[in-house]
Amino acid sequence: MIVFAMLATLSVVCVNCHKDTIAPSIYFLAKDGVNIDRKGDTTVLLYTKYVDPGCYVEDNASMSENIEVTSDLETVLQIERKVAAHVGELKKTGDYKVTYTATDEANNPGTKSKIISCRNVSDIYTGRYWTEREEVVGGGVSDICQPARYYSNITASPSVAGRIRFSKVALHEYNGQKVSFKVDADLYSPELSPRTRSDQVGFLGTPADKEVAFYNGMSYESAVDSLRLNYVYLQIPTQESSVAYTDADAAINDYTVRIQGRLEGGLPKSKIVYNDKGVLLYIVLELSITVNNQAIQNYVETYKAE
């Protein structure tokens, strides 16, 4: 009886010694779906689909084919689900942390995360710029026509491909306070852009299909190179806003301004100017501005990166 008890005890100890407590290891694959991606991060352009190359898993006890792999990719990514032409495409810029979980046959879960960065191809123009405005000749009776020097930030739209926003345009004083306006501009190519704008990809679609971005299938770097070369004009549609100011402690909103880009021969006069080596020199806005039905026809601002 004593020997039996000892054997039983030894048997229990042996089972506990061999219990699997090690979780699987996860290795992300590169775009080819074969090699290991050492960086673990991915950049995807706005309004393109992210194709997950998957991952490789290994475990100390379970075969790879017996390891269950899941991820929260579908719930984390901001993807289009309503517009037929863009279903499954990333619809908002940002950095998305996607977590993968691998569970072996002993129910040991291993996790690993990667960052999927969705970027607007126009974000190469973001940053702080300065402009020095000369007196606008024949501009009318408005402080908006007086000389000024100030800074303005350019940001890329989080949801419209190829769109940039100027945070401060036409800075001046009105009724004792400083006033400026935000202006949206869409990158445009007279040769490659469609005739009408897409709500998703602006003027970066093709003449054959305005909903398919020209950079579809390109890497971020290739798309940026093509953008610099071809999309140097800025389409600026009519934008209207009202300025709120105070008069005798009362808020008043009767100062209405309408801004739109000027055209010449159907081509935008606003554009991005590079030197012969492809280095950005400046961005020029040529606008028509109407203030309370008074037109300022020859308004120009030139922005240079800080």
N, C-alpha and C positions, 0 to 999 in steps of 0.2 A: 504493500500500500504506500509505503514511503517513497519507493522508487517511482511508482506511477505518478505520484503528486509532483515529484521533481521534474519528470518528463513533461507533464502538462504545463508546469510553470515555464519551462524552457521554450515550449512551443509558443506560448503567448508572447513571450519576450521577442522571439524571432519574427513573428508577424508584425509587431509594432516597429521593429527595426527597419523593415522593408516597406513601410507605408510611404506612398508617393506624396510629398508635400511641396514639390518644386513646380512652379508655374511655367508654362511655355514661354519661349522668347519670340518676339515679333520683329521682323525686318521688313521695312517698306521697299517695294520694288520701284525701279525707274520706269519711265514711260514705255520702254520696250517690254515690260512685264517679265523680264528675265533677270536682269542684273539688280543688285542691291543699290538703293538710292541712299548715299551716305549723308546727304543734306537733310532729307526728311521733310522739306518744305516745298510747296508748289505755287507758282504764280499763274493765275488764269485771267484772261481778259473778260471784261464786262460783256454780257450777252454772248457768251460761248458756253459750251457744255464742258463740265469737268468729267473726264473719263478716268475712273479709278483704276490704276494698274494693279492694285491688289497688294498683297504682302506674302512673305514667306515665314512660316512658323516652324519651330523645332522644339522638341521636348525630350526630357531625360528618359521617359518611359513610353509615351504614346507615339504612334506613327503620325506623321503629318496629316494623312488623310483622315485620321480619327479625331483630329482637333477641331472643335467648332469655333469659327471666327465670325464675329459680328462687329458692326460699327454704327455710330450715330450720324453718319454722313448725311443721310436724307433729311434728318430732322434739324441738323445744324445749318446746312447751306441755305442761303436765301435764293431760291430758284423760282423761275416763272412757271406758273401752273395754269394760267388762263388764256394768254395770247398764243394761239396755235403755232404761229411761226417761231415762237421762242420758248415753248414748253421745255423744261429741263435745263434751260440756260440760267446762269447766275445773273440775277437782276439787281444786285446791290453790291457796291464795293465794300471792302472790309477784310479783316483777317478772321478766319474761321478755324477754331480748334476742333479737329475731328479725332475722336478716340476710338481705337480698335481694341477689341477684347478677344483673347484666345483662351478657350477652356479645354483642358485635357480630359482624359477618361476618368481621372480621379477628382474631377470638378475643381481643379486649381485654376483660377482665372489670372491670366497675365494681361496687362494693358500697356498701350503705347499710343502717344498722340502725335499728330502732325499738324502743321499750320497750312491751310489753303488760303492764299491771298488773292482776292479778286480786285483787279485794278482797272481804272479807266485809262485807255491809251493816251488820253489828253493830260494825264497827271505830270507829264514831263514839263508842263508850263506852270505848274503851281509854284508859289513863292511870293516874296515881297518885292514889289516894284515901286519905282518912283516916277513921277511925271512932272514936267514943268510946262505949264500952259501959258502961251503968249496971249496977248489981248486979241479977242476975236473981232476982226474988222467987219463992220456992218452987221454985228450980231444983235442989235437991239438994246433996249434999256434994261439990262439985267446984270447983277453981280456975277452971273455965270460966265460973262464975257470978259471978266477982268483977269489979269495975270495971276498965277498961283503956282505953288510948288507943294506937292504932298505925296504921301505914300498910299499904295493900294495893294491889297492881297488878291492873288488869283488862286482860285480853288477849282478842282475838277468836280463835275457833277457826280454824285453817288449813284445815279440811276439812269442817266442818259449818256450814251457813248459819244465821245468827241465834243462834249460841251464843257466850257469853262465859264467861270463867273468872276467878274471884276467887282470887288467889294465896295469900291469907292470911286465913282465917276462923277465928273462935273461938280466938284466941291466948291461951294461958295457960301455966302451969308445971305440969309433972308429973315427979315423981321428980328434981327439981333441974334440969330443962332446959326451955327454951321449946318449946312445941308449938303447931302450927297446922295447918290443913287446906286443901286446894284444893277448890273447889266449882265445878261447871259448872252454868250456867243457860241455858235456851232461851227466847228471846223469844216471847211468846204473845199472841194476840188472841182473846177469847171470841167475837167475831163472825166473824172471818175465818179463823181457824186450823182445820185439820182435827182430827178427834177423836183421831187417833193420830199419833205422830211419825214422820217420815221419817229414815232414817239419813243422808241427804244434806242435806236442806233443813230439818230440824227441824220446827218448827211454822209455817214460813213458806210451806207449801204452801196449796192452796185446799181448801175443803170438798169440791169435786167431784173433785179429784185431788191427793192429798197430796204427790206427787212433782213437781208443777209449782209453782215458786216464784211468789209473788204479783207479784214484780218482773220477771217474764219479759217482755222487750221494753222495759222502762223504762231510762232513763239512770240512772247512779249517783246523781245529785242528786235525781231524782224518787223513786227507791226510798227514799232516806234520809228525805225529807220524809214519805212515806207511813208509814215505820216509826215515826218520832217520834209521829205522830198516832194510830196504831192499835195498835202492838205494845208496850204499856207494862207488861205482866205478865211474870213470870219463872216458868216451869215448872222446878222443881228436883227431879229424880228422886232416889230413894234412892241414896246414895253411901257406900261403906264403905271404911275404911282402917285400917291398924294402925300404931301408933307404935313405932318402935324406940328403945329407951333402954338404957343400960348399968347393970348392977348387979354390983359386984365384978368389973369388967372383962369381963363377959359380956353379949352382946347379947340383949335380951329383946323379944319382940313380942306380949305378951299384953294390950296396951292397945288395944282395938278401939273405934272410934267409927263410928257410923252417923248420917248427916245426910240430911234430906229437907225439902223445902219444905212449909209448912203450907198447908192449904186452908180456905176458908170458903164453903160452898154450892157446892162444886165449882170455885171460882175461886181461883187462887193469891193468897196474901196478900203475897208478895214482888213488888215492882214498882218501876218507874222513875217518879219524880215530877217534873213540870215546873210552871213557873208559867204564868200566863195568856198570857204572851208567847212560850211555847215554849222557855224557857231551862231547862236541867236544874238541878234543885235538889238532889236526892239520890237514891240507890238504897237501898231498904230490903230486907233479907233477914229474913224471919220463918221460923224453922226449928224442927224437932223434932230434938233431938240425943239419941242414946243412947250412953252411955259404959259399956262393960262391963255392959250390961243395966240400967243406971240411967238413967231417962229425964229429960231436961230439956225440958219442954213449951213454955215461954214464952221462947224465945231469940230476941232481936231485935238486929240490927246495922244501923246506918245509915251509908252511905258518901257522903262529899262529895268532889267533885273538889278536888285541891290548888290 
